[in-house]
C-alpha cells in the first residue's frame, strides 16, 4: 500500500520505518525545512554559522529514560549507541533560596556549607519520595479526568519539584502544569522520576538519519499541503500549487491541534476528539553565557537546573555534561529564563510546536487510538500515550501492528 505520512518528526519517521519494514511505500511530508520535529541537533539537521563542525549540540530532545523499553529496542535495531547519563537538578528560587543537586554541592561547596546543603537536599528527597509513594498507590479511577492541581496545589518544595518535572517533560509554562491531566503526570512520576537516563552518542538526530536511509520511499521537506480529502477508495493530498497526490492510506503525525486544519472532511467523531486540543509554542535557547550560574556563585552546574525569574520558572541544561563535551567552552540549552541570558551570548533560538495538555483534550485519546484506521486515516504521536519519546515510538508500533493485521 501507498502511505502518505504528514509530519516528519519522531512519530512520523518511526512510523515510516515500521511501515517500510512491512513492504509498504511511504512518503513523508514535513512543512519545515528539516526533519526531526523537536529533535534539533547542531551540525546534523540544524546548521549554525561559525560552529565547530565536530560539535553535536542539542536544541530540543536531549535524554531518554532507561524505562523507555520500546525506544531502546528501536535504537538497538537501528544500531544506535546509547550512553549512560547522570542526571541531577538544582532549584534556584527568586527569593535566593536554593536546593542544590549532589553534583553541584560537591563541586561548589566546602566544609559546613557542604553539610548544610546535603541536609537540605535529603529533606527534599524524603519529602518528594513520600509524595511519589502516595501517587504510586492512587488508583487510576481517582486520577481520571482530574487536573494535576487537585493533587499538588500546595506551595511546598516537593510539589514544586514535581511541577517543574512536568514543565520540563511537556515543554509547557510552569503555570500550565496545574491543568495537565493527573493521570498523564502521575504516569510520568511513577515510571520516570527516579529512572536512570541515557543519551545518544553522536547526537539525537543520528537515529533519524538512519531511519531516512532505511525507508521505502522518500521524505519531502518544505511541503505545502493545503488540505486532505478522503474518499471510499483513496486519500488525496492537495498542495498550495493546486497539484494533487493520491494514496491508499494516511498517517497524521502532527500536533493534535493541527488535525482539523488539514482535513477537508472531518467526521463528527474527529471534531469531538480534536477540537479541544490547543497549540503550545515552546522556545529553547542555545547559549554560552556562564553568568547564568556565576550570579549565584556556582561554577559547576548540574545537568538540568531550574531557575525562578519574574517570568516564572524555567530551566538551564548543561550541554557540556549532557553531550559529554570538553570543558573549554560552556554550552547550555535554556527554557523560559531569557532574563538571565545576555543577548550577545545567544547562539540559536528554536521554536517547538507542542500539544497543550488539558483534561478536556486528553479525555479523548483512547477514542483516537481505538478508531485508528477509520476513513483510511491513522494518528500517531506521543500525545496518545505518555507524551514523551517512548509514547512516540509506541504509537508508531501500534499503528504498524494494526496495518499488518488488516493487510492479511
C-alpha positions as CSV (number, residue, x, y, z in Angstrom):
1,X,0.0,0.0,0.0
2,X,1.0,3.6,-0.5
3,X,1.0,5.7,2.7
4,X,1.2,9.5,3.0
5,X,2.7,10.4,6.3
6,X,2.2,14.1,7.3
7,X,4.8,15.1,9.8
8,X,8.5,14.4,9.8
9,X,9.1,14.4,13.5
10,X,9.9,11.4,15.6
11,X,6.5,9.8,15.4
12,X,6.2,10.2,11.6
13,X,9.7,9.0,10.8
14,X,9.4,6.0,13.1
15,X,6.0,5.1,11.6
16,X,7.6,5.3,8.1
17,X,10.3,2.9,9.3
18,X,7.9,0.3,10.6
19,X,5.6,0.5,7.6
20,X,8.6,0.2,5.3
21,X,9.7,-3.0,7.0
22,X,6.3,-4.4,6.1
23,X,6.9,-3.6,2.5
24,X,4.6,-0.5,2.2
25,X,5.7,2.5,0.2
26,X,5.8,5.7,2.3
27,X,6.1,9.4,1.5
28,X,6.8,11.6,4.5
29,X,5.7,15.3,4.2
30,X,7.3,17.8,6.5
31,X,6.3,21.5,6.3
32,X,9.6,22.7,8.0
33,X,12.9,22.8,6.1
34,X,14.3,20.0,8.3
35,X,13.2,16.6,9.6
36,X,13.2,15.7,13.2
37,X,10.4,17.8,14.8
38,X,11.5,18.6,18.3
39,X,14.9,16.9,17.6
40,X,17.3,19.8,16.8
41,X,21.0,18.7,16.7
42,X,23.5,21.3,15.6
43,X,25.7,20.0,12.8
44,X,23.1,17.4,12.0
45,X,19.7,18.7,11.0
46,X,20.5,22.2,12.2
47,X,23.3,24.3,10.8
48,X,24.7,27.2,12.9
49,X,27.1,29.8,11.5
50,X,30.7,29.6,12.8
51,X,30.0,26.5,14.9
52,X,32.8,24.0,15.1
53,X,31.8,21.0,12.8
54,X,32.7,18.4,15.4
55,X,30.2,19.6,17.9
56,X,26.8,18.0,18.2
57,X,24.8,20.3,20.5
58,X,21.1,19.5,21.2
59,X,18.5,22.2,20.8
60,X,15.5,20.1,21.7
61,X,15.2,16.4,22.8
62,X,18.3,15.5,24.8
63,X,17.9,12.4,27.0
64,X,16.0,9.2,27.3
65,X,14.8,7.1,30.3
66,X,16.1,3.6,30.8
67,X,12.4,2.7,31.2
68,X,11.8,3.7,27.5
69,X,11.6,0.0,26.6
70,X,10.2,0.5,23.1
71,X,12.6,3.3,22.3
72,X,15.6,1.4,23.5
73,X,14.6,-1.7,21.5
74,X,14.3,0.5,18.4
75,X,17.8,2.0,19.0
76,X,19.2,-1.5,19.3
77,X,17.5,-2.4,16.0
78,X,19.0,0.7,14.3
79,X,22.4,0.1,15.8
80,X,22.3,3.5,17.6
81,X,24.7,3.7,20.6
82,X,23.2,4.9,23.9
83,X,25.5,6.1,26.7
84,X,24.7,6.4,30.4
85,X,23.8,9.9,31.6
86,X,23.9,11.1,35.2
87,X,21.0,13.5,35.8
88,X,20.9,16.0,38.6
89,X,18.8,19.1,39.2
90,X,19.1,22.1,41.4
91,X,16.4,24.8,42.3
92,X,17.2,28.5,42.4
93,X,14.2,30.5,43.8
94,X,13.7,34.2,43.2
95,X,14.0,34.9,46.9
96,X,17.6,33.5,46.8
97,X,16.6,30.2,48.4
98,X,18.3,27.2,46.7
99,X,18.3,23.5,46.7
100,X,21.4,22.1,45.1
101,X,21.9,18.7,43.4
102,X,24.6,16.3,44.8
103,X,26.9,17.2,41.8
104,X,26.5,20.9,42.5
105,X,27.1,20.5,46.2
106,X,30.3,18.6,45.9
107,X,31.6,20.9,43.1
108,X,30.7,24.2,44.6
109,X,30.7,24.0,48.4
110,X,33.1,23.0,51.2
111,X,33.0,22.4,54.9
112,X,29.9,23.4,56.8
113,X,28.2,24.7,53.7
114,X,28.5,21.3,52.1
115,X,26.9,19.6,55.1
116,X,24.1,22.2,55.2
117,X,23.3,21.8,51.5
118,X,23.2,18.0,51.7
119,X,20.9,18.1,54.7
120,X,18.5,20.4,52.8
121,X,18.6,18.1,49.9
122,X,18.0,15.0,52.0
123,X,14.9,16.6,53.5
124,X,13.6,17.4,50.0
125,X,14.3,13.9,48.8
126,X,12.5,12.3,51.7
127,X,9.5,14.6,51.2
128,X,9.4,14.0,47.5
129,X,9.7,10.2,47.9
130,X,6.8,10.3,50.4
131,X,4.7,12.2,47.8
132,X,5.8,9.9,45.0
133,X,4.9,6.9,47.1
134,X,1.4,8.3,47.7
135,X,1.0,8.9,43.9
136,X,2.1,5.3,43.2
137,X,-0.8,3.8,45.1
138,X,-3.5,6.1,43.9
139,X,-6.0,4.1,41.7
140,X,-6.4,5.3,38.1
141,X,-10.1,5.9,38.7
142,X,-9.1,8.6,41.3
143,X,-7.0,10.4,38.7
144,X,-9.1,10.2,35.6
145,X,-10.5,13.5,34.2
146,X,-8.8,15.5,37.0
147,X,-6.1,18.1,36.7
148,X,-2.7,17.9,38.5
149,X,-3.8,20.9,40.5
150,X,-6.1,18.6,42.5
151,X,-3.1,16.9,44.0
152,X,-0.1,19.2,44.1
153,X,-1.6,22.7,44.7
154,X,0.3,23.4,47.9
155,X,3.4,25.6,47.7
156,X,5.9,23.2,49.0
157,X,9.3,22.3,47.6
158,X,8.4,18.7,46.8
159,X,5.3,19.9,44.9
160,X,7.4,22.5,43.1
161,X,9.9,19.8,42.0
162,X,7.1,17.6,40.6
163,X,5.5,20.5,38.7
164,X,8.9,21.5,37.3
165,X,9.5,17.9,36.2
166,X,6.1,18.1,34.4
167,X,7.0,21.5,32.9
168,X,10.2,20.0,31.5
169,X,8.7,16.8,30.2
170,X,5.9,18.5,28.2
171,X,7.6,21.8,27.4
172,X,4.8,23.9,28.8
173,X,4.8,27.0,31.0
174,X,5.1,26.3,34.7
175,X,1.6,27.7,35.5
176,X,0.1,25.4,32.8
177,X,1.3,22.3,34.7
178,X,-1.7,22.7,37.0
179,X,-4.0,21.9,34.1
180,X,-2.1,18.8,33.0
181,X,-4.2,15.7,33.4
182,X,-3.3,14.0,36.6
183,X,-3.3,10.5,35.0
184,X,-0.7,11.7,32.5
185,X,1.6,13.4,35.1
186,X,1.3,10.6,37.6
187,X,2.3,8.1,34.9
188,X,5.5,10.2,34.4
189,X,6.2,10.4,38.1
190,X,5.8,6.6,38.6
191,X,7.8,5.5,35.6
192,X,10.5,8.1,35.0
193,X,11.1,10.4,38.0
194,X,13.8,8.2,39.6
195,X,14.8,6.4,36.5
196,X,18.3,6.1,35.0
197,X,18.9,8.1,31.9
198,X,20.7,7.7,28.6
199,X,22.0,9.9,25.8
200,X,22.6,9.2,22.1
201,X,26.2,9.2,21.3
202,X,26.8,11.5,18.2
203,X,23.6,13.4,18.6
204,X,19.9,12.6,18.8
205,X,19.3,13.3,15.2
206,X,21.6,10.4,14.2
207,X,18.8,7.9,14.6
208,X,16.5,9.9,12.3
209,X,19.3,9.8,9.7
210,X,19.4,6.0,10.0
211,X,15.7,5.8,9.6
212,X,15.8,8.1,6.5
213,X,18.3,5.7,4.9
214,X,16.0,2.7,5.5
215,X,12.6,3.9,4.5
216,X,10.9,2.5,1.4
217,X,10.0,5.8,-0.2
218,X,11.1,9.4,0.4
219,X,10.9,12.3,2.9
220,X,9.9,15.7,1.5
221,X,10.6,18.9,3.4
222,X,9.1,22.3,2.9
223,X,5.9,20.6,2.0
224,X,2.9,22.9,1.5
225,X,-0.2,20.8,2.0
226,X,-3.4,22.8,1.6
227,X,-5.9,20.1,2.6
228,X,-6.5,16.3,2.7
229,X,-9.6,14.7,1.0
230,X,-10.7,11.2,1.8
231,X,-13.0,9.1,-0.3
232,X,-14.0,5.4,-0.2
233,X,-11.2,4.5,-2.5
234,X,-8.2,6.7,-1.6
235,X,-6.7,9.7,0.2
236,X,-5.9,12.8,-1.8
237,X,-3.4,15.4,-0.8
238,X,-4.0,18.9,-2.3
239,X,-1.0,21.2,-2.3
240,X,-0.8,25.0,-2.4
241,X,0.2,25.0,-6.0
242,X,-3.0,23.0,-6.7
243,X,-1.2,19.8,-7.5
244,X,-2.5,16.5,-6.1
245,X,-1.2,13.2,-5.0
246,X,-3.2,10.0,-4.3
247,X,-2.5,7.4,-1.6
248,X,-4.2,4.3,-0.2
249,X,-3.8,5.4,3.5
250,X,-3.0,8.5,5.5
251,X,-0.9,8.8,8.7
252,X,-1.2,12.1,10.6
253,X,1.9,12.6,12.7
254,X,1.2,16.3,13.5
255,X,0.4,18.0,16.8
256,X,-3.3,17.3,17.6
257,X,-4.4,20.9,17.2
258,X,-3.4,20.8,13.5
259,X,-5.5,17.7,12.6
260,X,-8.7,19.6,11.8
261,X,-6.9,22.3,9.9
262,X,-5.7,19.6,7.4
263,X,-8.8,17.5,7.0
264,X,-11.3,18.9,4.5
265,X,-13.9,16.4,5.6
266,X,-13.6,15.7,9.4
267,X,-16.1,13.3,10.7
268,X,-18.3,14.1,13.7
269,X,-16.1,11.9,15.9
270,X,-12.9,13.7,14.7
271,X,-14.5,17.1,15.5
272,X,-15.2,15.9,19.1
273,X,-11.8,14.3,19.6
274,X,-9.6,17.1,18.2
275,X,-11.4,20.3,18.8
276,X,-10.3,20.6,22.5
277,X,-6.6,20.5,21.6
278,X,-4.8,23.8,21.6
279,X,-1.4,24.9,20.4
280,X,1.6,25.4,22.7
281,X,4.8,27.0,21.5
282,X,7.9,26.3,23.4
283,X,11.1,28.2,22.8
284,X,14.5,26.8,23.7
285,X,17.7,28.9,23.6
286,X,21.2,27.6,22.8
287,X,23.7,29.9,24.6
288,X,27.1,30.1,26.1
289,X,26.5,32.6,28.9
290,X,28.3,31.5,32.1
291,X,26.7,34.3,34.1
292,X,23.5,32.3,34.4
293,X,25.4,30.5,37.2
294,X,28.0,33.0,38.2
295,X,25.5,35.3,39.7
296,X,24.6,32.5,42.1
297,X,28.2,31.7,43.0
298,X,28.1,28.4,41.0
299,X,30.9,27.3,38.8
300,X,29.9,23.6,38.4
301,X,26.3,23.2,37.2
302,X,24.3,20.0,37.2
303,X,22.7,18.5,34.1
304,X,19.3,20.3,34.5
305,X,18.8,23.2,36.8
306,X,15.6,25.2,37.4
307,X,15.5,28.9,37.9
308,X,12.7,31.2,39.0
309,X,12.5,34.6,37.4
310,X,9.9,37.4,37.1
311,X,8.6,35.5,34.1
312,X,8.1,32.3,36.1
313,X,10.1,29.1,36.3
314,X,12.4,27.8,33.6
315,X,15.5,25.6,33.2
316,X,19.0,25.5,32.0
317,X,20.5,22.3,30.7
318,X,24.3,21.9,30.7
319,X,25.1,20.5,27.3
320,X,28.7,20.0,28.3
321,X,27.6,17.5,30.8
322,X,24.7,16.0,28.7
323,X,26.7,15.8,25.4
324,X,30.0,14.9,27.1
325,X,31.8,17.9,25.7
326,X,35.3,19.2,26.6
327,X,35.1,21.9,29.3
328,X,36.9,24.7,27.4
329,X,33.7,26.3,26.2
330,X,30.4,26.1,28.1
331,X,27.2,25.5,26.1
332,X,23.7,25.4,27.6
333,X,20.1,24.9,26.5
334,X,17.6,27.1,28.3
335,X,13.9,27.4,28.5
336,X,12.0,30.5,29.8
337,X,15.0,32.1,31.6
338,X,15.7,34.8,28.9
339,X,16.2,37.4,31.6
340,X,19.3,35.6,32.9
341,X,21.0,35.3,29.4
342,X,22.9,38.1,27.7
343,X,21.6,38.6,24.2
344,X,25.1,38.5,22.7
345,X,25.6,35.1,24.2
346,X,22.6,33.5,22.4
347,X,23.8,31.2,19.6
348,X,20.4,30.0,18.3
349,X,16.8,30.0,19.2
350,X,14.5,27.1,18.5
351,X,10.7,27.1,18.4
352,X,8.8,23.9,19.1
353,X,5.1,23.3,18.4
354,X,3.8,21.0,21.1
355,X,0.4,19.9,22.5
356,X,-1.1,21.8,25.3
357,X,-2.3,19.0,27.7
358,X,-5.6,19.6,29.4
359,X,-8.2,17.3,30.9
360,X,-10.7,18.2,28.2
361,X,-8.3,17.3,25.4
362,X,-6.7,14.2,26.9
363,X,-10.0,12.5,27.7
364,X,-10.4,11.6,24.1
365,X,-7.0,10.0,23.4
366,X,-8.3,6.4,23.9
367,X,-11.1,7.1,21.4
368,X,-8.5,8.3,18.9
369,X,-6.4,5.1,19.4
370,X,-9.5,2.8,19.2
371,X,-10.7,4.4,16.0
372,X,-7.3,4.4,14.2
373,X,-7.9,3.3,10.6
374,X,-11.3,4.8,10.1
375,X,-11.6,6.8,6.9
376,X,-8.2,5.4,5.8
377,X,-6.6,7.5,8.5
378,X,-4.2,6.7,11.3
379,X,-3.0,9.0,14.1
380,X,0.4,8.8,15.7
381,X,2.1,10.9,18.3
382,X,3.5,10.9,21.9
383,X,0.3,12.7,23.0
384,X,-1.6,9.5,22.6
385,X,0.5,7.7,25.2
386,X,2.9,9.2,27.7
387,X,3.7,12.5,25.9
388,X,7.4,11.6,25.7
389,X,9.7,9.8,23.2
390,X,8.6,6.4,24.4
391,X,5.0,7.3,23.5
392,X,6.1,8.4,20.0
393,X,7.7,5.0,19.4
394,X,4.8,3.1,20.9
395,X,2.2,4.9,18.9
396,X,4.1,4.2,15.7
397,X,4.4,0.5,16.6
398,X,0.7,0.2,17.4
399,X,-0.3,1.7,14.0
400,X,2.1,-0.6,12.2
401,X,0.7,-3.6,14.0
402,X,-2.8,-2.5,13.1
403,X,-1.9,-2.1,9.5
404,X,-0.3,-5.5,9.4
405,X,-3.5,-7.1,10.7
406,X,-5.7,-5.6,8.0
407,X,-3.1,-6.5,5.3
408,X,-3.6,-10.2,5.8
